[in-house]
Amino acid sequence: MSHGRDVADGTGVDGSSETDCDRCGKRVRDDRVIRLSSDPCFELSGRYEAVTETCCSDCIAGIGLLAFTAEARAYSPSGSE
């Protein structure tokens, strides 16, 4: 399993660095990436190892690990501002 694969030059169109989402493969700017880590408890450490996945926000939300902040919930675009 690879984590955070970069393109050859390591930069996007606007000069920012990008990483591939380990789950869907979508390109994600490094300042927008989410790293999801697991750390098995002692009883499971012989069976599982700790890992860190680099993911896009869509994948993290899709598996139910991303929730809107209170500020984001308060803002509801209605089109009539």
N, C-alpha and C positions, 0 to 999 in steps of 0.2 A: 504494500500500500504506500503510495507516495503522498506527501503532504506539501501543499503550497508550490506547485510546479509553476515556474515563471517562463514567459516567452523568451526567445533568444536574447533580445536586447533588454528585457525586463521592464519596459515602459509601455504605457498605453499611448493613444493618439495625443492626449493632452500633456504628456510627459510624466504622468503619475504611474507608479509601479502597479502591476496587476498580478493576481493569483487565480488559479483555477479552483472552483468549488470542488471539494473531494466527493461530494454526493451527486451533483448533476453535471459538473464539468464547465459550468458557465464562468466566464471571466468576471472577476470582481476586483475593483480598485482596492488596493491595500488599506486605504483609509475607510473602507466600507465593509471589510471582511469580518466575520465572526469566527472565533476559534472555540470549538466545543471540546472539552476535555473530560476524560473519565479517569477515575482513580479507584480501582477496586478495593473493597475492604480487605483486611488482613486474611479473613477466612477464604476469600476468593482469589487472592493474589497468586496462588500457585496454579490457578486455572486460567486467569485472565491477566493481561498486562495493561498498564495505563497507556492511553493513546490521546492524541490531539488531532482533531479534524478541522480543516479550514473550510468554512461553509459560507454561502451567500445567505442573506436574510430570508429569502423565499424558502429555502430548504429548512432553515431553523424554525421558521413559522409553521411550515408544513408538518413538522414532527411535534409541534405543540410546545416548543421551548422558547418562544418569543411572544411577549405580550406588550401591548401599547402602554406607554407611560400615561399618567393622569393628565399631563399637559396635552398629549396627542389626542386623548379621548375628548377633552374639552373643545378642541378645534374640530369642527364638523363642517367641511366645505358644503355650502348649500347653493352656491351660485348667486345668491342675492345679498351681497355685502354692502 
